[in-house]
Amino acid sequence: MTAATIVPSRSRRRARFGVRLGLVALAIGACSAFGAPAHARGPDGIADVAEKVIDAVVNISTSQTVEAKGGGGNTMPQLPPGSPFEEFFDDFFKNRRGPGGGSKGGENSAPRKTNSLGSGFIIDTAGVVVTNNHVIADADEIHVILNDGTKIKAELVGVDKKTDLAVLRIKPTKPLVAVKFGDSDKLRLGDWVVAIGNPFSLGGTVTAGIVSAKNRDISSGPYDSYIQTDASINRGNSGGPLFNLDGDVIGVNTLIISPSGGSIGIGFAVPSKTVVGVVDQLRQFGELRRGWLGVRIQSVTDEIAESLNIKPARGALVAGVDDKGPAKPAGIEPGDVVVKFDGKDVKDPKDLSRVVADTAVGKEVDVVVIRKGQEEIKKVTLGRLQDPDKVQAAVKTDEPAPEKPVTQKALGLDLATLSKDLRTRYKIKDSVKGVVVTNVDASSDAAEKRLSAGDVIVEVAQEAVSSGADIQKRVDQLKKDGKKSVLLLVSNGEGELRFVALSVQ
């Protein structure tokens, strides 16, 4: 059964109950009508917003040449799942017999074109259009379809995969209507918003809802900070605008969470604050030029905060500093906790990643760090992030079964002084200094924190160590001082650092 037949059939089944429920519904309706103010039933301005902006919302049509996998020369259009036309085309193309239809595999295997549809919106009457990157990704041809049906070939200006945004340019054949961006930072939970787009290829569809959440991180990318809304957003809405009641774009509809593919009231939009910066750079450079601090960071857990005398737990802990990065000459060191960047508070690593990326390359900024319980200000001139897609992963090796060296136990760890044999066994670079872990008690806190044989403890409580005895001495002193945990600076064999807080109780 297609989506087009669900509503009527359900309505017929319920029609028999209409008379019996009529009086009850009337009574409830009367209470609602006379007992609640108009704004409680929804704003009156949605129709005005839709009328004002509808001509600036466009459909994005793309085509792509793909290699046929056999099975006939007729190409079925690429329709969004749930489209009312899906069943018709499925029957027509898949069950058709004759030349090119339902033929044996291997025949008519020439490359073919597939088509798809999404949404977008015009931000400049000169013909600048914003949409999602995934709407136009890998397309051979892109066309923009205006609200009146006019179809215009589009040129790709630039894309940003990290925020899933793209900018197109068209040569208008007549005057265009453009919309402007609003300030997504001014949105409040419960504010009304309007989504307009091309759901299930139906075009020009208006839905309304509220802002359900802000700054939502769903781990889809490094700069997640979505607006969550219950305005109905479906497949095909991608790239379409989310408006406030002033008719300003405050987001770009990008993702939904749904087991069925249809709206269940959980949709996500990239906030206009992010979109404006990305679009400006794509229009100016055709690419993104993000700021780069040159540090590796991790979260400040409650245990790490206690070890570093930071109350409350906040900020981004610097686990490593790039030797060629901007942070190094500025004096930022591993163990520093960044709590403010360029005047903006840093609550967690995601905050720091976003604000650094949004800051202009070459700008000198003040970075506030906490070092040994005291705030310090470091001046950093930002570099440019060259290749954000590269992530260096630690190399994990299976632990061989060698002869055990002389070890000392502490914190649920077997610890040994680094030797040539141990460096070879665990593939530890000569530049890595410290005490190597040769075994981890499976029931210990260290095991829970994923310490493993081959890890090297470089510092304990921000002091360098070179033997198991050094570590035990530091732990004993922390116990006497009443500390509940100890902060370790741990390296892998490649020299990549991270901080781990372990219980000393």
VENNORGI-V293150 format. One record per residue. N is the residue number from 0. D_CENTER is the distance of its C-alpha to the mean C-alpha in Angstrom with 2 decimals. Layout:
n: [N:N]
d_center: [D_CENTER:D_CENTER]
This chain:
n: [0:1:2:3:4:5:6:7:8:9:10:11:12:13:14:15:16:17:18:19:20:21:22:23:24:25:26:27:28:29:30:31:32:33:34:35:36:37:38:39:40:41:42:43:44:45:46:47:48:49:50:51:52:53:54:55:56:57:58:59:60:61:62:63:64:65:66:67:68:69:70:71:72:73:74:75:76:77:78:79:80:81:82:83:84:85:86:87:88:89:90:91:92:93:94:95:96:97:98:99:100:101:102:103:104:105:106:107:108:109:110:111:112:113:114:115:116:117:118:119:120:121:122:123:124:125:126:127:128:129:130:131:132:133:134:135:136:137:138:139:140:141:142:143:144:145:146:147:148:149:150:151:152:153:154:155:156:157:158:159:160:161:162:163:164:165:166:167:168:169:170:171:172:173:174:175:176:177:178:179:180:181:182:183:184:185:186:187:188:189:190:191:192:193:194:195:196:197:198:199:200:201:202:203:204:205:206:207:208:209:210:211:212:213:214:215:216:217:218:219:220:221:222:223:224:225:226:227:228:229:230:231:232:233:234:235:236:237:238:239:240:241:242:243:244:245:246:247:248:249:250:251:252:253:254:255:256:257:258:259:260:261:262:263:264:265:266:267:268:269:270:271:272:273:274:275:276:277:278:279:280:281:282:283:284:285:286:287:288:289:290:291:292:293:294:295:296:297:298:299:300:301:302:303:304:305:306:307:308:309:310:311:312:313:314:315:316:317:318:319:320:321:322:323:324:325:326:327:328:329:330:331:332:333:334:335:336:337:338:339:340:341:342:343:344:345:346:347:348:349:350:351:352:353:354:355:356:357:358:359:360:361:362:363:364:365:366:367:368:369:370:371:372:373:374:375:376:377:378:379:380:381:382:383:384:385:386:387:388:389:390:391:392:393:394:395:396:397:398:399:400:401:402:403:404:405:406:407:408:409:410:411:412:413:414:415:416:417:418:419:420:421:422:423:424:425:426:427:428:429:430:431:432:433:434:435:436:437:438:439:440:441:442:443:444:445:446:447:448:449:450:451:452:453:454:455:456:457:458:459:460:461:462:463:464:465:466:467:468:469:470:471:472:473:474:475:476:477:478:479:480:481:482:483:484:485:486:487:488:489:490:491:492:493:494:495:496:497:498:499:500:501:502:503:504]
d_center: [34.73:32.55:30.43:33.29:35.82:34.08:34.72:38.40:39.37:37.85:39.68:42.99:42.69:42.19:44.89:47.65:46.28:46.08:49.63:49.45:46.20:47.21:49.11:46.46:43.74:46.05:46.67:43.00:42.33:45.20:43.93:40.52:42.04:44.48:42.70:39.27:38.61:37.23:33.81:33.33:33.46:30.86:31.18:33.86:32.02:29.59:32.21:32.77:29.10:28.95:32.24:31.19:27.95:28.39:29.85:26.85:24.54:24.88:24.35:22.91:25.02:24.39:26.66:26.33:29.21:28.89:31.54:33.42:33.76:37.20:38.47:39.59:39.22:38.13:34.42:32.76:30.31:26.61:26.23:23.26:23.99:26.13:27.67:31.27:32.50:30.89:33.94:36.39:34.97:34.53:38.24:39.37:37.69:37.46:40.92:42.78:45.67:47.56:46.90:43.18:42.31:41.98:43.56:43.66:40.80:41.23:42.79:41.30:38.48:37.91:34.40:33.21:30.80:28.07:26.72:23.67:22.87:20.01:19.96:19.87:21.76:24.25:23.80:27.00:30.33:30.79:28.41:24.84:22.25:18.48:16.47:13.36:13.42:13.51:16.53:18.56:17.39:20.62:22.85:26.42:27.19:25.32:27.23:26.58:28.59:29.71:30.53:34.18:33.52:33.96:32.13:31.36:30.12:27.03:26.29:22.85:22.39:19.11:15.50:12.26:10.18:7.35:7.00:8.88:11.95:15.59:18.94:22.19:25.80:28.75:32.44:33.47:36.85:37.24:35.91:32.29:30.70:27.64:25.40:24.15:21.08:21.41:20.08:17.06:17.94:21.16:19.80:21.14:20.47:22.83:23.02:23.76:21.56:22.47:20.51:22.40:21.78:23.09:22.44:24.23:25.83:27.84:26.95:27.33:26.21:25.80:24.26:23.98:22.50:21.29:18.31:17.59:15.09:13.37:10.63:9.00:6.44:6.09:4.91:3.39:2.85:5.36:5.34:3.56:7.08:7.96:11.65:12.82:16.13:18.92:20.14:20.71:18.06:18.89:18.51:19.62:18.12:15.07:15.38:17.79:18.17:17.96:21.09:22.70:26.42:27.44:26.06:23.42:19.93:17.50:14.41:13.49:13.25:10.58:10.17:12.74:13.61:17.14:19.59:21.75:19.61:20.91:19.86:20.28:19.16:15.46:13.51:10.45:10.83:9.31:11.93:14.90:14.89:11.94:13.40:16.85:16.25:14.52:17.26:19.98:19.24:19.01:22.28:23.90:22.97:21.39:18.58:16.27:18.15:15.99:17.81:18.44:20.00:20.88:20.17:18.54:17.46:17.22:17.34:20.69:21.98:25.09:27.25:26.08:26.52:30.01:30.87:29.94:31.57:28.49:28.70:26.43:23.68:21.12:19.64:18.28:20.90:21.77:22.44:23.43:24.39:24.47:28.15:27.49:24.78:25.40:25.22:28.20:30.89:29.67:30.65:27.40:27.99:26.47:26.85:26.06:23.60:21.86:22.14:22.18:21.07:22.89:24.01:20.66:20.39:17.99:17.40:15.17:13.62:10.20:12.57:14.43:11.77:10.76:14.47:15.74:13.62:14.85:18.39:20.95:22.13:25.59:25.38:27.18:25.48:26.63:24.70:26.03:26.14:28.01:30.40:32.89:32.49:33.06:30.86:31.18:29.98:29.06:29.02:26.54:26.49:23.03:22.84:20.64:17.76:19.34:17.25:13.74:13.55:16.45:16.08:19.52:20.05:23.03:25.91:27.22:30.79:33.01:35.45:38.93:41.95:43.87:46.63:45.37:45.87:47.21:44.48:44.07:42.16:39.91:36.85:37.06:36.92:39.58:39.62:41.55:42.36:40.79:43.33:43.51:43.63:40.54:38.59:39.62:38.92:35.34:34.65:34.23:34.50:37.51:35.41:34.02:36.36:36.70:37.61:36.46:35.53:37.71:37.06:34.97:36.50:34.48:35.12:34.13:31.28:30.68:30.01:27.48:25.67:25.75:28.38:30.28:33.40:32.99:30.81:32.64:32.99:33.26:33.68:34.61:34.07:33.41:36.72:37.22:38.88:40.90:42.41:42.02:44.70:42.64:39.79:42.22:43.89:40.70:39.76:43.28:43.17:39.89:41.50:44.52:42.38:40.94:37.37:35.38:33.03:33.04:30.29:30.31:28.91:28.42:28.26:27.87:30.40:28.48:28.49:24.82:24.93:23.34:24.77:25.97:27.90:30.69:33.15:36.69:38.35]
